[in-house]
């Protein structure tokens, strides 16, 4: 078995983290894998190379030039599959696979309808044309079938969380300030304005000490910084912390995770926080309502119910033992459903691998 992976970038996003997890598992099972990437460098470049995976960078100022270069590499590689890790690279995988006589696997990493809409006609082709489609959420699979993708060609490829990396620090003293952590790229779909609005609501009606620590950067960082300042919460209850190379430690220092996105698939940050023993307060994106289980591992609110989300955060801040109980439930959910064994099982289904034995 030999598989070529295609990735647009190797940044700190959830898709890239899961790419690393998949490559690590396949390498441990002696599956031959190569990676083709369109952008040099990135956070995951060195970790992937340390796995023994060869990374080839595909250059070209136009899509056609990149595609031609990719075809040359794929044609000489004797691959069984060409696997796209980002939705926007699905067509590269399909065309290269078609010309080289190799089955292609497309990816859906977020809300499939949004992914299709953002790319127009190329989005529809990215959905329909690859031989198989791997989605990281059950919601994505349901939407693919609704959008006329054959059900037997759509596969669930769950996010895997290393619970030896993401785990709670049960020995630490609880924070006197209830720390709510927010993690992700600061761009429009993450709706950091909702975080700021929630912080403003709490600051106006509560004497509780609640802090919102936002980790990440992006194009809208300066915009949201100014927005928080206009709401009088910047550096009093809302703190922009920038990027960190040790997000696992930040989870262990926090008390809850807040996710306010407009759309997601299965957000890595939710699973990472849950594995770290944090309750989650989230909008009802992707598989989150099925994962969090409202009232057990956290709370799920409709998109613009800022008052209700503020209520939930204050409830957790005022009931620390209940918050800890929810965090324990959250970790159990991740350990049982988003483990290495689960990823291994789904890779067997996706590649029809008989050489990988489920553990």
C-alpha positions as CSV (number, residue, x, y, z in Angstrom):
1,X,0.0,0.0,0.0
2,X,1.3,3.4,-1.0
3,X,-0.6,6.7,-0.5
4,X,0.1,10.2,-1.7
5,X,-1.3,13.0,0.5
6,X,-1.9,16.5,-0.7
7,X,-2.1,19.5,1.6
8,X,-2.4,23.2,0.8
9,X,-0.5,24.3,4.0
10,X,1.1,22.8,7.1
11,X,0.0,25.5,9.6
12,X,-1.4,25.1,13.1
13,X,-5.0,24.3,12.1
14,X,-7.0,21.3,13.0
15,X,-6.7,19.7,9.5
16,X,-2.9,19.8,9.7
17,X,-2.8,18.3,13.2
18,X,-5.0,15.5,12.0
19,X,-2.8,15.0,8.9
20,X,0.1,14.5,11.3
21,X,-1.9,11.9,13.3
22,X,-2.9,10.0,10.2
23,X,0.6,9.9,8.8
24,X,2.0,8.8,12.2
25,X,-0.5,5.9,12.4
26,X,0.1,4.8,8.8
27,X,3.9,5.0,9.2
28,X,3.6,2.9,12.4
29,X,1.8,0.3,10.3
30,X,4.5,0.3,7.7
31,X,2.3,1.9,5.0
32,X,4.3,3.9,2.5
33,X,3.2,7.6,2.5
34,X,4.5,10.7,0.7
35,X,3.2,14.3,1.2
36,X,2.8,16.9,-1.5
37,X,2.3,20.5,-0.2
38,X,1.7,23.8,-2.0
39,X,3.3,26.1,0.6
40,X,6.8,25.8,2.0
41,X,7.3,25.6,5.8
42,X,4.6,25.6,8.4
43,X,4.3,24.5,12.0
44,X,3.9,20.7,11.2
45,X,6.8,20.5,8.6
46,X,9.5,19.3,11.0
47,X,7.2,16.9,13.0
48,X,6.1,15.3,9.8
49,X,9.6,15.0,8.5
50,X,10.7,13.4,11.8
51,X,8.1,10.6,11.1
52,X,10.1,9.7,8.0
53,X,7.6,11.1,5.6
54,X,9.0,12.7,2.5
55,X,7.6,16.2,1.8
56,X,7.7,17.5,-1.8
57,X,6.7,21.1,-2.4
58,X,4.7,21.8,-5.6
59,X,5.4,25.1,-7.1
60,X,3.6,27.1,-9.7
61,X,1.9,30.5,-9.9
62,X,-1.2,29.1,-11.5
63,X,-3.5,26.1,-10.7
64,X,-2.6,24.5,-14.0
65,X,1.1,24.7,-13.4
66,X,0.7,23.2,-9.9
67,X,-1.5,20.5,-11.3
68,X,0.9,19.6,-14.0
69,X,3.8,19.4,-11.5
70,X,1.7,17.2,-9.2
71,X,0.7,14.9,-12.1
72,X,4.4,14.3,-12.9
73,X,5.1,13.3,-9.3
74,X,2.0,11.1,-8.9
75,X,2.5,9.3,-12.2
76,X,6.0,8.1,-11.1
77,X,5.0,7.1,-7.6
78,X,3.0,3.9,-8.1
79,X,0.4,5.0,-5.6
80,X,-2.8,3.2,-4.6
81,X,-4.6,6.4,-3.4
82,X,-4.2,10.2,-3.8
83,X,-5.6,11.6,-0.5
84,X,-6.5,15.3,-0.3
85,X,-6.4,16.7,3.3
86,X,-8.1,20.0,2.5
87,X,-11.4,20.5,0.7
88,X,-9.8,23.1,-1.7
89,X,-7.2,20.5,-2.8
90,X,-9.8,17.9,-3.7
91,X,-9.8,18.7,-7.4
92,X,-6.0,18.4,-7.6
93,X,-6.3,14.9,-6.1
94,X,-9.1,13.9,-8.4
95,X,-7.5,15.1,-11.7
96,X,-4.0,13.8,-10.8
97,X,-5.6,10.5,-9.8
98,X,-7.7,10.3,-12.9
99,X,-4.8,10.9,-15.3
100,X,-2.5,8.6,-13.4
101,X,-5.1,5.8,-12.9
102,X,-5.2,6.2,-9.1
103,X,-8.2,6.3,-6.8
104,X,-8.7,9.8,-5.2
105,X,-10.0,10.7,-1.7
106,X,-11.4,14.1,-1.1
107,X,-11.8,15.8,2.3
108,X,-14.4,17.8,4.1
109,X,-13.0,19.4,7.2
110,X,-15.8,21.9,8.1
111,X,-19.4,22.7,7.2
112,X,-19.7,21.0,3.8
113,X,-22.3,23.4,2.5
114,X,-20.1,26.4,3.3
115,X,-17.0,24.8,1.8
116,X,-19.0,24.2,-1.5
117,X,-20.5,27.6,-1.5
118,X,-17.2,29.4,-1.1
119,X,-15.7,27.7,-4.1
120,X,-18.7,28.0,-6.5
121,X,-18.8,25.4,-9.3
122,X,-15.3,24.2,-8.3
123,X,-16.8,23.4,-4.9
124,X,-19.5,21.2,-6.4
125,X,-16.9,19.4,-8.4
126,X,-14.7,19.0,-5.3
127,X,-17.6,17.3,-3.6
128,X,-18.8,15.0,-6.4
129,X,-15.7,14.0,-8.4
130,X,-13.2,12.3,-6.0
131,X,-13.6,8.5,-5.8
132,X,-14.3,8.7,-2.1
133,X,-15.0,11.6,0.3
134,X,-13.7,11.5,3.9
135,X,-15.5,13.8,6.3
136,X,-14.4,14.5,9.9
137,X,-18.0,14.8,11.2
138,X,-21.2,12.8,11.0
139,X,-23.0,16.1,10.1
140,X,-20.7,16.5,7.1
141,X,-21.6,12.9,5.9
142,X,-25.3,13.7,6.2
143,X,-24.9,16.9,4.2
144,X,-22.8,15.2,1.5
145,X,-25.6,12.7,0.9
146,X,-28.2,15.5,0.9
147,X,-26.0,17.1,-1.8
148,X,-26.3,14.0,-3.9
149,X,-23.0,12.3,-3.1
150,X,-23.5,8.5,-3.0
151,X,-23.7,7.3,0.6
152,X,-21.4,4.3,0.1
153,X,-18.7,6.7,-1.2
154,X,-18.6,8.9,1.9
155,X,-16.5,7.9,4.9
156,X,-16.2,9.1,8.5
157,X,-12.6,9.9,9.4
158,X,-12.8,11.2,12.9
159,X,-10.4,13.6,14.6
160,X,-8.0,11.7,16.9
161,X,-6.9,13.2,20.2
162,X,-3.8,12.0,22.0
163,X,-5.0,11.8,25.6
164,X,-1.4,11.5,26.7
165,X,-0.8,15.0,25.4
166,X,-4.1,16.5,26.3
167,X,-5.0,15.6,29.9
168,X,-6.3,17.5,33.0
169,X,-4.0,18.6,35.8
170,X,-6.0,17.3,38.8
171,X,-3.4,18.5,41.3
172,X,-3.5,22.2,40.5
173,X,-5.4,24.7,42.7
174,X,-8.5,26.1,41.1
175,X,-8.1,29.6,39.6
176,X,-9.5,32.5,41.7
177,X,-10.4,34.0,38.4
178,X,-12.5,31.6,36.3
179,X,-10.6,31.3,33.0
180,X,-12.5,30.7,29.8
181,X,-10.2,29.8,27.0
182,X,-10.9,30.5,23.3
183,X,-8.6,28.9,20.7
184,X,-8.5,29.4,16.9
185,X,-7.6,31.5,13.9
186,X,-9.0,35.0,14.4
187,X,-11.1,35.3,11.2
188,X,-14.7,35.9,10.4
189,X,-16.1,32.3,10.8
190,X,-14.8,32.1,14.4
191,X,-17.0,35.1,15.4
192,X,-14.8,36.4,18.2
193,X,-17.2,39.3,18.4
194,X,-19.6,37.0,20.2
195,X,-16.9,36.2,22.8
196,X,-16.5,40.0,23.4
197,X,-20.3,40.5,23.6
198,X,-20.5,37.7,26.2
199,X,-17.7,39.2,28.2
200,X,-19.4,42.6,28.1
201,X,-22.7,41.0,29.3
202,X,-21.0,39.3,32.2
203,X,-18.9,42.4,33.2
204,X,-22.1,44.5,33.4
205,X,-24.2,42.2,35.5
206,X,-21.8,40.1,37.6
207,X,-19.2,40.5,40.3
208,X,-17.7,37.2,39.4
209,X,-14.1,37.3,38.2
210,X,-14.2,35.7,34.8
211,X,-11.5,36.1,32.2
212,X,-11.5,35.3,28.5
213,X,-8.1,34.3,27.1
214,X,-8.0,34.2,23.3
215,X,-5.2,32.2,21.7
216,X,-4.5,32.6,18.0
217,X,-4.0,35.3,15.5
218,X,-5.3,36.2,12.1
219,X,-6.5,38.9,9.7
220,X,-9.1,40.3,12.1
221,X,-7.0,40.5,15.2
222,X,-6.7,44.3,15.2
223,X,-10.4,44.7,14.4
224,X,-11.5,42.5,17.3
225,X,-8.9,44.2,19.6
226,X,-10.5,47.6,18.8
227,X,-14.0,46.1,19.2
228,X,-13.1,44.8,22.7
229,X,-11.7,48.2,23.6
230,X,-14.9,49.9,22.5
231,X,-16.8,47.5,24.8
232,X,-14.5,48.4,27.7
233,X,-13.5,44.8,28.2
234,X,-10.0,44.7,26.6
235,X,-7.3,43.7,29.2
236,X,-9.9,43.7,31.9
237,X,-11.8,40.5,31.1
238,X,-10.8,39.9,27.4
239,X,-7.1,39.1,26.8
240,X,-5.6,38.4,23.3
241,X,-2.7,36.0,24.0
242,X,-1.5,35.4,20.4
243,X,-0.2,32.1,19.2
244,X,1.3,29.4,21.5
245,X,3.3,26.3,20.8
246,X,2.0,24.6,24.0
247,X,-1.8,24.9,23.8
248,X,-2.1,21.7,25.9
249,X,-0.6,23.5,28.9
250,X,-3.0,26.4,28.4
251,X,-6.0,24.0,28.5
252,X,-4.7,22.6,31.8
253,X,-4.6,26.1,33.3
254,X,-8.1,27.0,32.1
255,X,-11.6,26.2,33.5
256,X,-13.8,26.0,30.4
257,X,-13.7,26.3,26.6
258,X,-15.9,28.7,24.7
259,X,-16.5,28.2,20.9
260,X,-18.6,30.8,19.1
261,X,-18.1,29.7,15.4
262,X,-20.6,30.0,12.6
263,X,-19.6,26.7,11.2
264,X,-17.2,23.8,12.0
265,X,-17.0,20.0,11.3
266,X,-15.6,18.3,14.4
267,X,-13.6,21.1,16.0
268,X,-10.2,19.9,17.3
269,X,-10.3,22.5,20.0
270,X,-13.5,21.1,21.5
271,X,-12.0,17.6,21.6
272,X,-8.6,18.8,23.0
273,X,-10.3,20.9,25.7
274,X,-12.6,18.0,26.6
275,X,-9.6,15.6,26.8
276,X,-8.0,18.2,29.1
277,X,-11.0,18.0,31.5
278,X,-12.8,21.2,30.5
279,X,-16.5,21.7,30.1
280,X,-17.4,23.3,26.7
281,X,-19.8,26.1,25.9
282,X,-20.5,26.2,22.2
283,X,-22.7,27.2,19.3
284,X,-24.4,24.1,17.6
285,X,-21.8,23.7,14.9
286,X,-21.0,20.4,13.1
287,X,-21.0,17.4,15.5
288,X,-20.6,19.5,18.6
289,X,-24.2,18.9,19.8
290,X,-23.7,15.1,19.6
291,X,-20.2,15.3,21.2
292,X,-20.8,17.7,24.1
293,X,-24.2,16.3,25.1
294,X,-25.9,19.4,26.5
295,X,-25.8,19.5,30.3
296,X,-23.4,16.6,30.6
297,X,-20.0,17.8,29.2
298,X,-21.0,21.4,28.8
299,X,-23.7,23.5,27.1
300,X,-24.8,24.2,23.5
301,X,-26.6,27.4,22.6
302,X,-28.1,28.8,19.4
303,X,-25.9,31.1,17.5
304,X,-27.0,34.4,18.8
305,X,-28.0,33.5,22.3
306,X,-25.3,35.5,24.0
307,X,-27.3,36.0,27.2
308,X,-27.8,32.2,27.6
309,X,-24.1,31.5,26.9
310,X,-23.2,34.1,29.5
311,X,-25.6,32.3,31.9
312,X,-23.9,29.0,31.3
313,X,-20.4,30.5,32.0
314,X,-21.6,32.2,35.2
315,X,-23.2,28.9,36.3
316,X,-19.9,27.1,35.8
317,X,-18.0,29.8,37.6
318,X,-20.4,29.7,40.5
319,X,-20.5,25.9,40.7
320,X,-16.9,24.8,40.5
321,X,-17.6,21.2,41.6
322,X,-20.3,20.8,38.8
323,X,-17.8,22.3,36.4
324,X,-15.2,19.7,37.4
325,X,-17.8,16.9,37.1
326,X,-18.7,18.0,33.6
327,X,-15.0,18.2,32.7
328,X,-14.5,14.6,33.8
329,X,-17.5,13.5,31.7
330,X,-16.0,15.4,28.8
331,X,-12.7,13.6,29.0
332,X,-14.5,10.2,29.2
333,X,-16.4,11.0,26.0
334,X,-13.2,11.7,24.1
335,X,-11.3,8.7,25.5
336,X,-14.2,6.4,24.4
337,X,-14.9,7.9,21.0
338,X,-11.9,9.8,19.6
339,X,-9.1,7.4,20.4
340,X,-6.3,6.0,18.3
341,X,-8.2,2.7,18.0
342,X,-11.2,4.6,16.5
343,X,-9.0,6.3,13.9
344,X,-7.4,3.0,13.1
345,X,-10.8,1.4,12.5
346,X,-12.0,4.1,10.2
347,X,-8.8,4.1,8.2
348,X,-9.3,0.4,7.6
349,X,-12.8,1.2,6.1
350,X,-11.4,4.1,4.0
351,X,-8.4,2.3,2.5
352,X,-9.7,-1.2,2.7
353,X,-6.6,-2.1,4.6
354,X,-6.2,-5.6,5.9
355,X,-2.7,-5.0,7.3
356,X,-3.9,-2.7,10.1
357,X,-5.3,-4.6,13.1
358,X,-7.7,-2.7,15.4
359,X,-6.6,-2.4,18.9
